[in-house]
Amino acid sequence: MSTATSLSSGPSTVTVLARTVAAEWSRLWSVRSTWWCAIATTIVVLGIATLIGIDLREPPLDASSEPSAWEFGPFAAGVWMFVLLAIVLVTTTADHTSGGIVPTLQWTPRRAVLLAARAGVIVVAATLFGQLLVFAASMTVRLWVPEIGLPVDDGARTLAWAAFVHATCALLSVGIGLATRSTGGGLAAVFALIIVLPVLLQAIPHELAIRLTEMLPGSGVIFLLGGEGPGRTEMTTTSSVVVLVCWSVAAMVAGGWRLLKSDADR
């Protein structure tokens, strides 16, 4: 009786989650393309920060009237958003496009555990790397222009908002990737919401287009990282936060529902 009980109990949910997180982390960083993208993005971001620093050196700056270096870090690291969306989508949909989701679910049949591990690993990795890029870009600008300030409170605020943007955009991308199960379709949807539609709608001289622009996640990203929304929008910090949270939650609900409820190979 005791033998049958021990055989049927199996590992705990915490144990399975820990193993799945380790496997997902290994899956993410064991692929060469992840490292090449990280290296290339770092070089580009530092190059942009260097150009900003060189440009700020002429004419000489008055330290009392110039902003802190933290204001230029998110702008220099803005290219990371393109790479973030692409890497997250490719990582999320890779199993579905290759058929590897079937053995993955055979190894981890508890789909809720797989969903939590996959989303958590991708979001944490993307957010931490984004933080490093913003910090490195800000430090690079400061190295070229030592006259400008580098206050700690500005740095904490800048990094906090950058982390929020990176985390919500990563969640949005994971959710859309799980919902579409297509790398091409997911990339098209995410880039449209983050980049294309905010630019197109702001060019339409109509009140409805302006209101729609304010409800797009890309507009929230622009406001939180740049300090103002696109075009004639009247966005605030609160509205930008609400927009990003709602889009990321809705995408995760849709993607999570499809992973949990539908056949893995469809």
C-alpha positions as CSV (number, residue, x, y, z in Angstrom):
1,M,0.0,0.0,0.0
2,S,2.8,2.4,0.9
3,T,4.7,1.5,-2.3
4,A,1.7,2.3,-4.5
5,T,1.2,5.6,-2.7
6,S,4.8,6.7,-3.1
7,L,4.7,5.8,-6.8
8,S,1.6,7.8,-7.5
9,S,2.5,10.9,-5.5
10,G,5.3,12.2,-7.9
11,P,7.3,15.3,-7.4
12,S,5.8,18.4,-5.9
13,T,4.7,21.4,-8.0
14,V,7.6,23.5,-6.6
15,T,10.1,20.8,-7.6
16,V,8.6,20.6,-11.1
17,L,8.6,24.4,-11.4
18,A,12.2,24.7,-10.4
19,R,13.3,22.0,-12.9
20,T,11.2,23.7,-15.6
21,V,12.7,27.1,-14.9
22,A,16.2,25.6,-15.1
23,A,15.3,24.0,-18.4
24,E,13.8,27.2,-19.8
25,W,16.8,29.2,-18.8
26,S,19.1,26.7,-20.4
27,R,17.0,26.7,-23.6
28,L,17.2,30.5,-23.8
29,W,21.0,30.8,-23.3
30,S,22.2,27.6,-25.0
31,V,21.2,29.0,-28.4
32,R,24.0,30.9,-30.2
33,S,21.6,33.4,-31.7
34,T,20.7,34.7,-28.2
35,W,24.3,35.5,-27.5
36,W,24.9,37.1,-30.9
37,C,21.8,39.3,-30.5
38,A,22.9,40.3,-27.0
39,I,26.4,41.2,-28.2
40,A,25.3,43.0,-31.3
41,T,22.7,45.0,-29.4
42,T,25.2,46.0,-26.7
43,I,27.7,47.3,-29.3
44,V,25.0,49.3,-31.1
45,V,23.6,50.8,-27.9
46,L,27.0,51.8,-26.7
47,G,27.8,53.2,-30.1
48,I,24.7,55.4,-30.0
49,A,25.5,56.5,-26.5
50,T,29.0,57.4,-27.7
51,L,27.6,59.5,-30.6
52,I,25.3,61.3,-28.1
53,G,28.2,62.0,-25.8
54,I,30.3,63.4,-28.7
55,D,27.5,65.5,-29.9
56,L,27.0,67.0,-26.4
57,R,30.6,67.9,-26.1
58,E,30.3,70.6,-28.7
59,P,29.9,73.3,-27.6
60,P,31.1,72.9,-24.1
61,L,28.3,72.4,-21.6
62,D,27.3,74.4,-18.6
63,A,26.8,71.7,-15.9
64,S,24.3,73.9,-14.0
65,S,21.9,74.0,-16.9
66,E,22.2,70.6,-18.5
67,P,20.1,67.5,-17.7
68,S,21.6,64.4,-16.1
69,A,23.1,61.5,-18.1
70,W,20.2,59.3,-17.1
71,E,17.9,61.1,-19.5
72,F,20.0,60.0,-22.5
73,G,20.3,56.3,-21.4
74,P,16.8,55.2,-22.4
75,F,17.0,57.0,-25.7
76,A,20.3,55.3,-26.5
77,A,18.9,51.9,-25.4
78,G,15.8,52.4,-27.5
79,V,17.1,50.1,-30.2
80,W,16.9,47.3,-27.6
81,M,13.1,47.4,-27.9
82,F,13.3,46.1,-31.4
83,V,15.6,43.3,-30.4
84,L,13.5,42.6,-27.3
85,L,10.3,42.1,-29.3
86,A,12.1,39.8,-31.8
87,I,13.9,37.7,-29.3
88,V,10.9,37.2,-27.0
89,L,8.7,36.2,-29.9
90,V,11.2,33.8,-31.4
91,T,11.9,32.2,-28.1
92,T,8.2,31.8,-27.3
93,T,7.1,30.4,-30.6
94,A,10.2,28.2,-31.3
95,D,8.7,25.1,-29.8
96,H,5.5,25.5,-31.8
97,T,7.1,26.2,-35.2
98,S,9.6,23.3,-34.8
99,G,7.2,20.8,-33.3
100,G,9.3,20.7,-30.1
101,I,6.3,21.6,-28.0
102,V,5.1,18.0,-28.0
103,P,8.2,16.6,-26.3
104,T,8.3,19.7,-24.1
105,L,4.8,18.9,-22.7
106,Q,5.7,15.2,-22.4
107,W,8.5,16.3,-20.1
108,T,6.4,18.9,-18.4
109,P,2.8,17.8,-18.6
110,R,1.6,20.4,-16.1
111,R,0.9,23.2,-18.6
112,A,0.4,25.8,-16.0
113,V,3.9,25.2,-14.6
114,L,5.3,25.4,-18.1
115,L,3.5,28.7,-18.7
116,A,4.7,30.2,-15.5
117,A,8.3,29.0,-16.1
118,R,8.5,30.1,-19.7
119,A,7.0,33.5,-19.2
120,G,9.0,34.2,-16.0
121,V,12.3,33.2,-17.5
122,I,11.8,35.3,-20.7
123,V,10.5,38.3,-18.9
124,V,13.2,38.3,-16.2
125,A,16.0,37.8,-18.7
126,A,14.8,40.6,-21.0
127,T,14.2,43.0,-18.2
128,L,17.6,42.5,-16.6
129,F,19.4,42.8,-19.9
130,G,17.4,46.0,-20.7
131,Q,18.5,47.4,-17.3
132,L,22.1,46.7,-18.0
133,L,21.8,48.4,-21.4
134,V,20.2,51.6,-20.0
135,F,22.8,51.7,-17.2
136,A,25.7,51.2,-19.6
137,A,24.4,53.8,-22.1
138,S,24.0,56.4,-19.3
139,M,27.5,55.7,-18.0
140,T,28.9,56.0,-21.6
141,V,27.3,59.4,-22.1
142,R,28.7,60.5,-18.7
143,L,32.2,59.3,-19.7
144,W,32.1,61.5,-22.8
145,V,30.5,64.5,-21.0
146,P,31.7,64.5,-17.4
147,E,30.2,67.9,-16.9
148,I,26.6,66.7,-16.7
149,G,25.2,65.2,-13.6
150,L,24.5,61.6,-12.6
151,P,22.1,61.9,-9.6
152,V,21.2,58.7,-7.8
153,D,17.5,59.5,-7.5
154,D,17.2,60.2,-11.3
155,G,19.0,56.9,-11.9
156,A,16.6,54.9,-9.7
157,R,13.6,56.5,-11.3
158,T,14.9,55.9,-14.9
159,L,15.9,52.3,-14.2
160,A,12.5,51.6,-12.5
161,W,10.5,52.9,-15.5
162,A,12.7,51.2,-18.0
163,A,12.3,47.9,-16.0
164,F,8.5,48.3,-16.1
165,V,8.4,49.0,-19.8
166,H,10.7,46.1,-20.6
167,A,8.7,43.7,-18.4
168,T,5.3,44.6,-19.7
169,C,6.5,44.6,-23.3
170,A,8.1,41.2,-22.8
171,L,4.8,39.9,-21.2
172,L,2.9,41.3,-24.2
173,S,5.2,39.5,-26.6
174,V,5.0,36.2,-24.8
175,G,1.3,36.3,-24.7
176,I,0.9,37.2,-28.4
177,G,3.5,34.5,-29.2
178,L,1.6,31.8,-27.3
179,A,-1.7,33.0,-28.8
180,T,-0.6,33.0,-32.4
181,R,2.0,30.2,-32.2
182,S,3.6,31.8,-35.3
183,T,6.8,33.7,-35.3
184,G,5.9,35.8,-38.3
185,G,2.3,36.5,-37.2
186,G,3.5,37.3,-33.7
187,L,6.2,39.7,-34.9
188,A,3.7,41.4,-37.2
189,A,1.2,41.9,-34.3
190,V,3.7,43.1,-31.7
191,F,5.5,45.5,-34.0
192,A,2.2,46.9,-35.2
193,L,1.0,47.6,-31.6
194,I,4.4,48.9,-30.4
195,I,5.8,50.7,-33.4
196,V,3.7,51.0,-36.5
197,L,0.2,51.9,-35.4
198,P,1.2,54.7,-33.0
199,V,3.1,56.4,-35.9
200,L,0.4,55.9,-38.4
201,L,-2.5,57.0,-36.2
202,Q,-0.9,60.2,-35.0
203,A,-0.6,61.3,-38.6
204,I,-4.4,61.2,-39.0
205,P,-6.0,64.6,-38.2
206,H,-9.0,63.2,-36.3
207,E,-10.0,63.1,-32.7
208,L,-10.8,59.4,-32.8
209,A,-7.3,58.6,-34.2
210,I,-5.7,60.5,-31.3
211,R,-7.8,58.6,-28.7
212,L,-6.9,55.3,-30.4
213,T,-3.3,56.2,-30.3
214,E,-3.5,56.9,-26.6
215,M,-4.8,53.4,-26.0
216,L,-1.9,51.6,-27.8
217,P,0.9,50.1,-25.8
218,G,3.5,51.7,-28.1
219,S,2.3,55.1,-27.0
220,G,2.7,54.2,-23.4
221,V,6.3,53.1,-24.1
222,I,7.1,56.4,-25.8
223,F,5.7,58.4,-22.9
224,L,7.3,56.5,-20.1
225,L,10.8,56.4,-21.8
226,G,10.7,59.7,-23.5
227,G,8.5,61.9,-21.2
228,E,5.8,62.7,-23.8
229,G,3.4,60.8,-26.0
230,P,3.4,60.7,-29.8
231,G,1.8,63.6,-31.7
232,R,-1.0,65.5,-30.1
233,T,-1.9,62.8,-27.5
234,E,-2.6,63.9,-24.0
235,M,-1.1,61.1,-22.1
236,T,-0.1,60.9,-18.4
237,T,2.1,58.6,-16.4
238,T,-1.0,56.9,-14.9
239,S,-2.7,56.4,-18.3
240,S,0.5,55.0,-19.8
241,V,0.9,52.5,-17.0
242,V,-2.7,51.4,-17.2
243,V,-2.5,50.9,-21.0
244,L,0.7,48.8,-20.8
245,V,-0.6,46.7,-17.9
246,C,-4.0,46.0,-19.6
247,W,-2.4,45.0,-22.9
248,S,0.2,42.7,-21.3
249,V,-2.5,41.1,-19.0
250,A,-4.9,40.6,-21.9
251,A,-2.2,39.1,-24.1
252,M,-1.1,36.7,-21.4
253,V,-4.7,35.6,-20.7
254,A,-5.2,34.9,-24.4
255,G,-1.9,33.1,-24.8
256,G,-2.2,31.2,-21.6
257,W,-5.7,30.1,-22.4
258,R,-4.6,28.7,-25.7
259,L,-1.6,26.8,-24.2
260,L,-3.7,25.4,-21.4
261,K,-6.9,24.5,-23.3
262,S,-6.0,23.7,-26.9
263,D,-4.0,21.0,-28.6
264,A,-0.3,21.8,-28.5
265,D,0.4,20.9,-32.1
266,R,-2.4,23.1,-33.6
